[in-house]
């Protein structure tokens, strides 16, 4: 794994997220027990949303919007990013088949506020009930674009990007930890070591108010040995902590990209997002060559997505700015 080029890991992360999403779409909202009767073992069609095989969800649409914004602006520009999110919902930009068939409540509410002119970084909900996984599912491009930034800056940027739809400190922290972990995996560091390093940085960064009080929600990760948790104790709902923990658990308990993403979607419930988040991690670790070609080629709008990812890669030659002026 350590011999892979960084570019292969970055491409693997992006494609891996979309593949994980598409694997999960047909079985979204199904219980673990129901899926166990016919486990996901590859790209399948229809099911929950009656979409053809290779269809990705809102997770990938908003991730692609983030990729496009970073490539075009060369920095995190919340106003530009917010406008792209709104165009996705209203005009169906970044969709696999020209329609929006899935959107979370918190994200929908935030996009309505953005459309009405609410400042981007004030648009996301900040209540306890606003801790869905709608910002975590799209945060991966921030980790990739700002991977060379110091720990605190990378976390800060992840927090800012989260606030557009999810402003509660817990959601911000989850996005920051995910980005710190992705950055470690891009170096080829073994998953358990990468997680320890990311958690060490996380502990230093979030050691004061209002974040310190939220650290208890990360205890399962910070205490170590999350990989020893029984599958029956791993939840996979749309709650941001469930998605973060489940995705990391899948990575730590797998030995390949395919094993990671299939384990993620077969957990049931919010399968597309667990698949997206776990796919980003596994793709960063195992790289683009690890993703089955048949799965990748089956993705909707494959060539359009490839072109967008190529633009993102080419734009990496520009030095990153921390934020919009």
SERO-4910 file (N, C-alpha, C, O; in steps of 0.05 Angstrom, whole numbers):
BEGIN
 pado doro    nc1    nc2    nc3   cac1   cac2   cac3    cc1    cc2    cc3    oc1    oc2    oc3
  Unk    A     16    -24      0      0      0      0     17     25      0     10     45    -13
  Unk    A     40     25     14     56     49     17     70     57     -9     79     79    -11
  Unk    A     70     39    -29     83     46    -55     65     61    -74     74     70    -94
  Unk    A     40     63    -67     22     78    -84     28    108    -84     37    119    -64
  Unk    A     24    120   -107     27    149   -109      4    163    -95    -18    152    -94
  Unk    A      9    187    -85    -12    202    -72    -35    207    -91    -58    207    -83
  Unk    A    -29    212   -116    -50    217   -135    -69    193   -138    -93    196   -142
  Unk    A    -58    169   -136    -74    145   -138    -92    143   -113   -115    134   -115
  Unk    A    -82    151    -90    -98    150    -66   -120    171    -66   -143    166    -58
  Unk    A   -114    195    -76   -134    216    -78   -157    208    -97   -180    211    -91
  Unk    A   -149    197   -120   -169    188   -140   -185    165   -128   -209    163   -132
  Unk    A   -171    148   -114   -185    125   -101   -205    134    -81   -227    123    -79
  Unk    A   -198    155    -66   -217    166    -46   -242    177    -59   -265    171    -50
  Unk    A   -239    192    -80   -262    204    -94   -279    183   -107   -304    182   -103
  Unk    A   -267    166   -123   -282    145   -136   -294    125   -116   -316    115   -119
  Unk    A   -278    120    -95   -288    102    -74   -313    111    -61   -330     95    -54
  Unk    A   -315    137    -56   -339    148    -43   -363    144    -61   -384    136    -52
  Unk    A   -360    150    -87   -383    147   -106   -391    117   -109   -414    111   -110
  Unk    A   -371    100   -110   -377     71   -112   -392     62    -87   -412     47    -89
  Unk    A   -382     70    -64   -395     62    -39   -424     72    -38   -442     58    -29
  Unk    A   -428     96    -47   -455    108    -48   -473     91    -66   -495     84    -58
  Unk    A   -464     86    -90   -480     71   -110   -486     43   -101   -508     32   -107
  Unk    A   -468     30    -87   -473      4    -76   -495      4    -55   -511    -15    -53
  Unk    A   -497     26    -40   -516     28    -19   -544     38    -27   -563     33    -12
  Unk    A   -546     52    -49   -572     64    -57   -595     44    -58   -616     50    -48
  Unk    A   -591     21    -71   -614      3    -74   -624     -9    -48   -647    -19    -48
  Unk    A   -608     -9    -27   -617    -21     -2   -620     -1     21   -623     -8     44
  Unk    A   -620     25     14   -623     45     34   -649     41     50   -670     35     39
  Unk    A   -647     45     76   -669     42     95   -677     13    102   -694      8    119
  Unk    A   -664     -6     88   -670    -34     95   -656    -42    120   -634    -31    126
  Unk    A   -667    -60    135   -655    -68    160   -631    -87    155   -629    -98    133
  Unk    A   -614    -89    174   -591   -107    172   -600   -136    167   -588   -151    152
  Unk    A   -621   -143    181   -631   -170    179   -643   -176    152   -639   -198    141
  Unk    A   -657   -156    140   -668   -160    114   -646   -162     92   -648   -179     75
  Unk    A   -626   -146     95   -604   -147     75   -589   -173     78   -579   -184     58
  Unk    A   -587   -183    102   -572   -209    106   -584   -232     90   -570   -251     84
  Unk    A   -609   -230     83   -622   -251     68   -613   -250     38   -615   -270     24
  Unk    A   -604   -227     30   -594   -223      2   -572   -202      3   -577   -180     -7
  Unk    A   -549   -209     13   -528   -189     18   -519   -175     -8   -519   -187    -30
  Unk    A   -512   -150     -6   -500   -136    -29   -472   -147    -34   -456   -147    -16
  Unk    A   -467   -155    -59   -441   -165    -66   -431   -151    -92   -410   -159   -103
  Unk    A   -446   -131   -101   -437   -117   -125   -459    -96   -132   -478    -93   -118
  Unk    A   -455    -83   -155   -474    -63   -164   -501    -76   -171   -501    -95   -188
  Unk    A   -522    -67   -159   -549    -77   -166   -567    -53   -171   -561    -31   -162
  Unk    A   -589    -58   -185   -607    -36   -192   -633    -37   -177   -640    -56   -163
  Unk    A   -647    -14   -179   -674    -11   -169   -675    -13   -139   -660      0   -126
  Unk    A   -692    -29   -127   -693    -29    -98   -707     -5    -87   -727      4    -98
  Unk    A   -696      6    -65   -709     27    -50   -719     50    -66   -742     59    -64
  Unk    A   -701     61    -83   -708     85    -98   -715     80   -127   -719     98   -143
  Unk    A   -716     54   -135   -723     47   -162   -705     60   -183   -714     70   -203
  Unk    A   -679     60   -178   -659     72   -195   -642     50   -208   -637     29   -195
  Unk    A   -632     54   -232   -615     34   -245   -588     31   -230   -580     48   -215
  Unk    A   -575      8   -235   -550      3   -222   -530     25   -229   -529     35   -251
  Unk    A   -513     32   -209   -493     52   -213   -503     80   -206   -488    100   -209
  Unk    A   -527     82   -196   -538    109   -189   -528    117   -162   -530    102   -142
  Unk    A   -517    141   -160   -509    152   -135   -529    172   -124   -546    181   -139
  Unk    A   -527    179    -99   -548    195    -86   -540    223    -81   -520    233    -93
  Unk    A   -555    237    -64   -548    264    -56   -521    266    -43   -508    287    -46
  Unk    A   -511    245    -31   -485    245    -19   -464    252    -40   -448    271    -36
  Unk    A   -464    238    -62   -444    242    -83   -449    268    -98   -431    282   -106
  Unk    A   -475    276   -101   -481    301   -114   -468    324   -100   -456    342   -113
  Unk    A   -471    325    -73   -460    347    -58   -430    345    -56   -416    365    -54
  Unk    A   -419    321    -56   -390    317    -57   -379    328    -84   -359    342    -84
  Unk    A   -393    322   -106   -384    331   -132   -386    362   -133   -369    375   -145
  Unk    A   -407    373   -121   -409    402   -121   -386    415   -106   -376    436   -113
  Unk    A   -377    402    -85   -354    411    -69   -328    409    -85   -312    427    -85
  Unk    A   -325    387    -99   -302    383   -117   -301    406   -137   -280    418   -142
  Unk    A   -324    411   -150   -325    432   -171   -319    460   -160   -304    475   -172
  Unk    A   -329    466   -136   -325    492   -124   -295    496   -118   -284    517   -123
  Unk    A   -283    476   -106   -254    478    -99   -237    481   -124   -218    497   -125
  Unk    A   -243    465   -145   -227    466   -169   -230    493   -183   -211    503   -195
  Unk    A   -255    504   -183   -260    530   -196   -249    554   -180   -238    572   -192
  Unk    A   -253    553   -154   -245    576   -137   -217    574   -127   -205    594   -120
  Unk    A   -206    550   -125   -180    547   -114   -178    550    -84   -156    551    -73
  Unk    A   -201    551    -71   -202    554    -42   -230    548    -33   -248    544    -49
  Unk    A   -234    547     -7   -261    544      4   -275    571      3   -268    589     18
  Unk    A   -294    573    -14   -310    597    -17   -339    589     -9   -354    579    -26
  Unk    A   -347    595     15   -374    586     25   -397    596      7   -416    582      3
  Unk    A   -394    621     -3   -416    631    -20   -418    615    -46   -441    608    -54
  Unk    A   -396    610    -58   -396    594    -83   -406    565    -77   -423    555    -92
  Unk    A   -397    554    -56   -405    527    -49   -435    525    -43   -449    507    -53
  Unk    A   -445    545    -28   -473    545    -22   -490    548    -47   -511    536    -49
  Unk    A   -481    565    -66   -497    569    -90   -498    543   -107   -518    537   -120
  Unk    A   -476    528   -106   -476    502   -121   -495    482   -108   -508    467   -121
  Unk    A   -496    482    -81   -515    465    -67   -544    471    -75   -560    453    -79
  Unk    A   -550    497    -76   -577    505    -83   -583    498   -111   -606    489   -117
  Unk    A   -564    501   -129   -569    494   -157   -574    464   -160   -589    455   -177
  Unk    A   -560    448   -143   -566    419   -144   -595    414   -137   -608    398   -151
  Unk    A   -605    426   -116   -632    420   -107   -653    431   -126   -672    418   -133
  Unk    A   -648    456   -135   -668    470   -152   -667    462   -181   -687    458   -194
  Unk    A   -642    460   -192   -639    456   -221   -627    429   -228   -623    423   -251
  Unk    A   -623    412   -208   -614    384   -211   -586    382   -223   -580    362   -236
  Unk    A   -569    402   -218   -541    399   -224   -529    377   -208   -538    371   -186
  Unk    A   -508    364   -219   -493    344   -204   -509    319   -198   -502    304   -180
  Unk    A   -531    314   -211   -547    291   -206   -540    269   -226   -531    275   -248
  Unk    A   -545    244   -220   -538    222   -238   -557    220   -262   -548    213   -284
  Unk    A   -583    227   -259   -602    223   -280   -621    247   -283   -643    245   -293
  Unk    A   -612    271   -274   -628    295   -278   -651    299   -259   -669    314   -265
  Unk    A   -649    285   -236   -670    289   -216   -658    285   -188   -638    270   -185
  Unk    A   -669    298   -168   -662    294   -140   -682    275   -128   -706    282   -126
  Unk    A   -673    252   -120   -691    232   -110   -688    227    -80   -702    211    -68
  Unk    A   -668    240    -68   -663    236    -39   -649    261    -28   -630    270    -39
  Unk    A   -660    271     -5   -647    293      8   -655    293     37   -678    288     44
  Unk    A   -636    298     55   -641    298     83   -656    322     92   -655    343     79
  Unk    A   -671    320    114   -687    342    123   -670    366    131   -676    388    123
  Unk    A   -649    361    146   -632    383    155   -619    397    132   -616    422    131
  Unk    A   -610    382    112   -598    393     88   -618    410     72   -612    432     64
  Unk    A   -642    399     69   -663    413     54   -670    440     68   -673    460     55
  Unk    A   -672    440     94   -677    464    109   -655    484    106   -660    508    103
  Unk    A   -630    475    107   -608    493    104   -607    505     76   -601    529     73
  Unk    A   -612    489     56   -612    500     29   -634    520     24   -631    539      9
  Unk    A   -656    516     37   -678    536     36   -668    562     48   -674    584     37
  Unk    A   -654    561     70   -644    585     82   -623    598     64   -622    623     61
  Unk    A   -606    582     52   -586    593     34   -599    607     10   -591    629      2
  Unk    A   -620    595     -1   -634    607    -23   -648    633    -16   -652    650    -33
  Unk    A   -655    636     10   -668    661     19   -647    682     26   -655    705     33
  Unk    A   -622    676     24   -601    696     29   -587    695     56   -572    713     62
  Unk    A   -592    674     71   -578    671     97   -548    668     91   -541    653     73
  Unk    A   -531    681    106   -502    677    102   -495    648    103   -504    634    120
  Unk    A   -478    638     85   -472    610     83   -465    596    109   -475    574    115
  Unk    A   -448    609    124   -438    596    149   -458    599    172   -451    591    195
  Unk    A   -481    610    166   -502    611    186   -527    594    178   -547    594    192
  Unk    A   -525    581    155   -548    568    143   -554    541    157   -577    533    159
  Unk    A   -534    527    165   -538    500    177   -551    501    204   -547    520    219
  Unk    A   -567    481    210   -580    480    237   -559    475    258   -539    461    253
  Unk    A   -564    485    282   -545    482    304   -557    469    329   -546    471    351
  Unk    A   -580    457    326   -593    444    349   -584    415    351   -572    404    332
  Unk    A   -591    402    373   -584    374    378   -595    356    355   -582    337    347
  Unk    A   -618    363    346   -631    347    325   -619    352    297   -627    339    278
  Unk    A   -600    370    295   -587    376    269   -562    360    264   -546    367    247
  Unk    A   -558    339    279   -534    323    277   -537    299    259   -528    277    266
  Unk    A   -550    302    236   -550    281    216   -523    280    202   -505    296    209
  Unk    A   -520    262    184   -494    258    170   -491    273    144   -474    267    128
  Unk    A   -507    294    140   -508    308    115   -484    325    108   -480    332     85
  Unk    A   -468    333    128   -443    347    121   -420    327    120   -401    330    104
  Unk    A   -420    306    136   -399    286    136   -398    272    109   -376    266     99
  Unk    A   -421    268     97   -421    253     71   -408    267     48   -401    255     28
  Unk    A   -405    294     50   -394    310     28   -368    323     35   -357    338     18
  Unk    A   -356    317     58   -332    332     67   -306    323     56   -286    337     58
  Unk    A   -305    299     43   -281    288     33   -264    306     16   -239    308     21
  Unk    A   -275    321     -3   -258    339    -19   -242    359     -3   -220    368    -11
  Unk    A   -253    368     20   -238    387     37   -213    373     47   -192    386     47
  Unk    A   -215    348     55   -191    334     65   -170    331     43   -146    334     48
  Unk    A   -179    327     18   -160    323     -4   -147    349    -12   -122    351    -16
  Unk    A   -163    370    -15   -152    395    -24   -133    408     -4   -113    419    -12
  Unk    A   -140    406     21   -124    420     42   -107    400     58   -100    406     81
  Unk    A    -99    378     46    -84    357     60    -57    367     70    -47    355     89
  Unk    A    -46    387     58    -19    397     66    -21    417     89      0    426     99
  Unk    A    -45    425     96    -48    445    117    -42    433    145    -45    409    148
  Unk    A    -33    450    164    -30    440    191    -56    430    202    -78    436    192
  Unk    A    -54    413    223    -78    400    234   -100    420    240   -123    416    232
  Unk    A    -94    441    254   -114    460    263   -128    474    239   -152    479    240
  Unk    A   -113    480    218   -125    493    195   -143    474    180   -165    481    171
  Unk    A   -134    449    177   -151    429    164   -177    425    179   -198    424    166
  Unk    A   -175    423    205   -200    420    221   -218    444    219   -242    441    216
  Unk    A   -206    468    219   -221    492    217   -236    494    190   -260    502    190
  Unk    A   -223    486    169   -236    487    143   -258    466    141   -279    472    129
  Unk    A   -254    443    152   -275    423    153   -299    433    168   -322    429    160
  Unk    A   -294    446    190   -316    458    206   -331    479    190   -356    479    190
  Unk    A   -317    496    177   -330    517    161   -348    505    139   -370    514    135
  Unk    A   -337    485    125   -352    472    104   -377    458    115   -398    458    102
  Unk    A   -375    447    139   -398    433    151   -420    453    157   -444    446    154
  Unk    A   -414    477    165   -434    496    175   -455    503    155   -477    512    162
  Unk    A   -449    500    129   -469    507    109   -495    491    112   -517    501    106
  Unk    A   -493    466    122   -517    450    126   -519    439    154   -541    434    163
  Unk    A   -497    437    168   -497    425    195   -477    441    212   -453    438    210
  Unk    A   -488    458    230   -473    477    245   -468    469    274   -453    482    288
  Unk    A   -481    448    283   -477    439    311   -447    431    314   -435    419    297
  Unk    A   -435    437    338   -407    430    343   -401    401    338   -379    394    328
  Unk    A   -419    383    344   -414    354    341   -410    347    311   -391    332    305
  Unk    A   -426    358    294   -423    353    266   -398    365    255   -384    353    239
  Unk    A   -391    389    264   -366    401    256   -342    384    264   -323    380    249
  Unk    A   -343    374    289   -321    357    299   -319    331    284   -297    322    278
  Unk    A   -342    319    277   -341    294    262   -328    299    234   -312    282    225
  Unk    A   -335    321    221   -323    327    195   -293    331    198   -277    323    181
  Unk    A   -285    345    219   -257    351    224   -241    325    228   -220    321    217
  Unk    A   -252    307    245   -238    282    250   -236    265    225   -215    253    220
  Unk    A   -257    264    209   -256    249    184   -234    260    166   -219    244    154
  Unk    A   -232    286    164   -212    298    146   -184    292    157   -165    287    141
  Unk    A   -180    293    183   -154    287    194   -146    258    189   -123    252    184
  Unk    A   -166    240    190   -161    212    185   -155    207    156   -136    193    149
  Unk    A   -170    219    138   -165    216    109   -136    225    103   -122    212     88
  Unk    A   -128    247    114   -102    258    109    -80    238    117    -60    235    102
  Unk    A    -84    224    139    -64    204    147    -65    180    129    -43    169    122
  Unk    A    -88    171    120    -90    148    102    -77    154     75    -67    136     62
  Unk    A    -77    179     67    -65    186     41    -35    181     41    -23    179     20
  Unk    A    -23    179     65      6    174     66     12    144     66     36    137     66
  Unk    A     -8    127     67     -4     99     67     -2     88     95      5     64     98
  Unk    A     -8    104    115     -6     95    143    -28     74    148    -51     76    138
  Unk    A    -21     53    162    -41     32    169    -64     44    184    -61     62    199
  Unk    A    -88     33    179   -113     45    190   -112     51    220   -119     73    229
  Unk    A   -104     31    236   -104     35    265    -84     57    273    -91     73    291
  Unk    A    -61     58    260    -42     79    266    -52    106    257    -48    127    270
  Unk    A    -64    107    233    -75    132    222    -97    143    241    -98    167    245
  Unk    A   -113    125    251   -134    134    270   -122    145    295   -132    166    305
  Unk    A   -102    132    306    -90    143    331    -78    170    326    -81    188    343
  Unk    A    -64    174    304    -53    200    298    -74    221    295    -72    243    305
  Unk    A    -95    214    280   -117    233    276   -130    241    302   -137    264    307
  Unk    A   -134    221    319   -147    226    345   -130    243    363   -140    259    379
  Unk    A   -104    239    362    -85    255    378    -88    285    370    -90    302    387
  Unk    A    -88    290    344    -92    318    334   -119    328    342   -122    351    351
  Unk    A   -139    311    339   -167    318    346   -169    327    375   -182    347    382
  Unk    A   -156    312    393   -156    318    421   -144    345    428   -154    359    445
  Unk    A   -123    352    414   -110    378    419   -127    401    409   -129    422    422
  Unk    A   -139    397    386   -155    418    373   -180    424    388   -188    448    392
  Unk    A   -194    404    397   -220    407    409   -219    403    440   -233    387    451
  Unk    A   -202    419    452   -197    417    481   -209    441    496   -201    445    519
  Unk    A   -227    455    484   -239    478    497   -268    482    488   -277    468    470
  Unk    A   -282    500    501   -310    505    494   -312    517    466   -294    530    456
  Unk    A   -335    511    452   -358    495    460   -354    465    454   -373    449    457
  Unk    A   -330    458    445   -325    431    435   -319    410    456   -325    387    453
  Unk    A   -306    419    478   -298    400    498   -322    384    509   -320    360    514
  Unk    A   -345    397    513   -368    384    523   -379    362    504   -393    344    512
  Unk    A   -372    365    479   -381    345    459   -362    321    456   -369    302    443
  Unk    A   -339    322    469   -320    300    466   -331    273    476   -322    252    466
  Unk    A   -350    274    494   -361    249    504   -374    232    482   -375    208    483
  Unk    A   -383    246    461   -396    231    439   -375    217    422   -382    200    405
  Unk    A   -350    224    426   -328    211    410   -313    191    428   -292    181    420
  Unk    A   -323    186    451   -309    168    470   -304    141    459   -283    129    463
  Unk    A   -323    130    444   -320    103    433   -295    101    415   -282     80    413
  Unk    A   -289    123    401   -265    124    384   -240    131    400   -219    119    396
  Unk    A   -243    150    418   -219    160    433   -208    140    453   -185    141    459
  Unk    A   -225    122    463   -215    103    482   -199     81    469   -186     65    483
  Unk    A   -200     78    443   -185     58    428   -200     32    425   -219     27    439
  Unk    A   -189     15    407   -200    -12    402   -228    -13    392   -243    -32    398
  Unk    A   -237      7    377   -264      7    366   -267    -17    348   -290    -27    344
  Unk    A   -246    -27    336   -248    -50    318   -256    -75    333   -266    -94    320
  Unk    A   -254    -76    359   -262    -99    374   -291   -100    381   -301   -119    392
  Unk    A   -305    -78    374   -334    -77    379   -349    -97    362   -342   -100    338
  Unk    A   -368   -111    373   -384   -130    358   -401   -115    337   -410    -93    342
  Unk    A   -405   -128    314   -421   -116    293   -449   -109    304   -460    -89    296
  Unk    A   -459   -125    321   -486   -120    332   -488    -95    348   -510    -84    352
  Unk    A   -465    -85    357   -464    -60    372   -457    -36    355   -454    -13    365
  Unk    A   -453    -40    329   -447    -18    311   -473     -9    297   -485    -24    282
  Unk    A   -481     16    304   -506     27    292   -500     40    265   -477     48    260
  Unk    A   -519     41    248   -515     51    220   -537     69    211   -545     69    188
  Unk    A   -548     85    230   -570    103    223   -558    128    210   -534    130    204
  Unk    A   -576    148    206   -567    173    194   -555    193    213   -549    216    205
  Unk    A   -552    185    238   -539    202    259   -509    204    252   -497    184    247
  Unk    A   -498    228    254   -470    232    245   -450    214    259   -431    205    247
  Unk    A   -454    210    285   -435    193    300   -437    164    292   -417    150    291
  Unk    A   -462    155    287   -465    128    278   -450    123    251   -437    103    248
  Unk    A   -453    142    233   -440    139    207   -410    140    209   -396    124    197
  Unk    A   -399    159    225   -371    161    228   -359    136    241   -339    125    231
  Unk    A   -371    127    263   -360    104    277   -363     78    260   -345     62    258
  Unk    A   -386     75    247   -390     51    230   -370     50    207   -360     29    201
  Unk    A   -365     72    195   -347     73    172   -318     67    181   -304     51    167
  Unk    A   -310     78    203   -283     72    214   -281     42    222   -261     29    217
  Unk    A   -302     32    234   -303      4    242   -300    -14    218   -285    -34    219
  Unk    A   -314     -8    197   -312    -24    172   -283    -24    161   -273    -44    153
  Unk    A   -271      0    161   -243      2    151   -224    -15    168   -208    -30    157
  Unk    A   -227    -13    194   -209    -27    212   -213    -57    212   -194    -73    218
  Unk    A   -236    -66    204   -242    -95    204   -242   -107    176   -255   -128    171
  Unk    A   -229    -94    157   -228   -104    130   -199   -103    120   -182    -90    131
  Unk    A   -194   -118     98   -167   -119     87   -166   -110     58   -146   -114     44
  Unk    A   -188    -98     48   -188    -89     20   -210    -68     17   -227    -64     34
  Unk    A   -209    -54     -6   -230    -35    -12   -257    -48    -13   -276    -40     -1
  Unk    A   -259    -70    -29   -284    -83    -33   -296    -93     -7   -320    -90     -2
  Unk    A   -279   -105     10   -289   -115     36   -300    -92     53   -321    -95     66
  Unk    A   -286    -69     53   -295    -47     69   -322    -36     61   -340    -33     77
  Unk    A   -326    -31     35   -351    -19     26   -374    -39     27   -397    -31     34
  Unk    A   -369    -64     22   -391    -84     24   -399    -88     53   -423    -91     59
  Unk    A   -380    -88     71   -386    -90     99   -403    -66    107   -422    -68    123
  Unk    A   -397    -42     97   -411    -18    104   -440    -18     95   -458    -13    111
  Unk    A   -445    -25     70   -473    -24     60   -489    -47     72   -514    -44     74
  Unk    A   -477    -69     78   -491    -91     89   -498    -88    119   -512   -104    131
  Unk    A   -489    -65    130   -498    -58    158   -527    -50    158   -540    -50    179
  Unk    A   -538    -41    135   -565    -33    133   -570     -5    141   -551     10    148
  Unk    A   -595      4    141   -604     30    149   -595     51    129   -602     51    106
  Unk    A   -578     70    137   -569     92    119   -546     82    102   -523     92    104
  Unk    A   -551     62     85   -530     48     71   -514     65     51   -490     61     48
  Unk    A   -528     83     38   -513     99     18   -492    117     31   -470    120     21
  Unk    A   -499    129     54   -480    147     67   -458    131     81   -435    140     80
  Unk    A   -465    109     94   -443     93    106   -425     83     84   -400     83     88
  Unk    A   -436     76     61   -420     67     39   -402     90     28   -379     86     21
  Unk    A   -413    114     26   -398    137     17   -375    143     35   -352    146     26
  Unk    A   -380    145     61   -360    154     80   -338    132     83   -315    138     83
  Unk    A   -347    107     84   -327     85     85   -312     82     59   -288     76     59
  Unk    A   -326     87     37   -312     85     11   -291    106      7   -270    100     -5
  Unk    A   -295    130     18   -274    150     17   -250    142     33   -227    146     24
  Unk    A   -254    131     57   -232    122     73   -216     99     60   -192    100     57
  Unk    A   -231     79     50   -218     56     38   -204     63     12   -183     53      6
  Unk    A   -216     81     -3   -203     90    -28   -177    105    -23   -158    102    -38
  Unk    A   -177    121     -1   -153    136      6   -131    117     14   -107    122      9
  Unk    A   -138     95     28   -118     76     37   -109     57     15    -84     54     11
  Unk    A   -127     45      0   -120     25    -20   -115     36    -48   -103     22    -65
  Unk    A   -125     60    -53   -119     73    -79   -138     64   -101   -153     45    -99
  Unk    A   -136     79   -123   -154     74   -146   -152     45   -157   -172     34   -165
  Unk    A   -127     34   -159   -126      7   -170   -141    -14   -155   -147    -36   -165
  Unk    A   -148     -8   -130   -162    -28   -113   -192    -29   -119   -206    -48   -111
  Unk    A   -203     -9   -133   -232     -8   -138   -239    -25   -162   -228    -21   -183
  Unk    A   -256    -44   -159   -264    -61   -182   -272    -45   -206   -290    -27   -204
  Unk    A   -260    -50   -228   -265    -34   -252   -295    -36   -260   -306    -17   -269
  Unk    A   -306    -60   -257   -334    -63   -265   -353    -46   -248   -372    -35   -258
  Unk    A   -346    -42   -222   -362    -24   -205   -359      5   -214   -379     19   -217
  Unk    A   -334     13   -218   -329     40   -225   -341     47   -252   -354     68   -255
  Unk    A   -338     30   -272   -349     35   -299   -379     36   -299   -391     48   -317
  Unk    A   -392     22   -280   -421     21   -279   -434     47   -268   -458     51   -271
  Unk    A   -417     64   -257   -428     89   -245   -442    107   -266   -432    109   -288
  Unk    A   -464    118   -258   -477    137   -276   -459    161   -283   -443    170   -266
  Unk    A   -460    170   -307   -445    193   -317   -415    189   -312   -401    208   -304
  Unk    A   -405    166   -316   -377    159   -310   -358    179   -323   -340    189   -309
  Unk    A   -362    185   -348   -343    202   -362   -344    231   -352   -324    244   -350
  Unk    A   -368    240   -346   -371    267   -335   -357    269   -308   -343    289   -302
  Unk    A   -360    249   -292   -348    249   -265   -317    248   -269   -303    262   -255
  Unk    A   -308    231   -287   -279    229   -292   -267    256   -300   -246    264   -292
  Unk    A   -282    271   -317   -273    297   -325   -271    317   -302   -252    332   -301
  Unk    A   -291    316   -285   -291    334   -262   -268    327   -243   -254    345   -232
  Unk    A   -263    301   -238   -241    293   -221   -214    301   -233   -195    308   -219
  Unk    A   -212    300   -260   -187    308   -273   -183    338   -269   -160    346   -265
  Unk    A   -204    354   -271   -201    383   -266   -192    388   -237   -176    405   -232
  Unk    A   -203    373   -218   -196    376   -190   -166    369   -186   -152    383   -172
  Unk    A   -157    348   -199   -129    340   -197   -111    361   -209    -90    368   -198
  Unk    A   -118    371   -233   -102    391   -246   -100    416   -230    -79    429   -230
  Unk    A   -122    424   -217   -123    449   -202   -106    447   -177   -100    467   -164
  Unk    A    -97    423   -169    -80    420   -145    -53    433   -148    -39    437   -128
  Unk    A    -45    440   -173    -20    453   -177    -20    482   -166      1    494   -162
  Unk    A    -44    493   -162    -46    519   -151    -43    517   -120    -55    499   -108
  Unk    A    -29    536   -108    -27    535    -79    -54    540    -66    -67    559    -74
  Unk    A    -62    524    -46    -88    528    -34    -89    552    -16    -70    559     -2
  Unk    A   -112    565    -17   -118    587      2   -135    576     24   -149    556     20
  Unk    A   -135    588     47   -150    578     70   -179    583     66   -196    565     72
  Unk    A   -187    606     56   -215    612     54   -219    635     35   -200    646     25
  Unk    A   -245    641     30   -251    664     13   -244    689     28   -246    690     53
  Unk    A   -236    710     14   -230    736     28   -255    748     40   -254    769     52
***
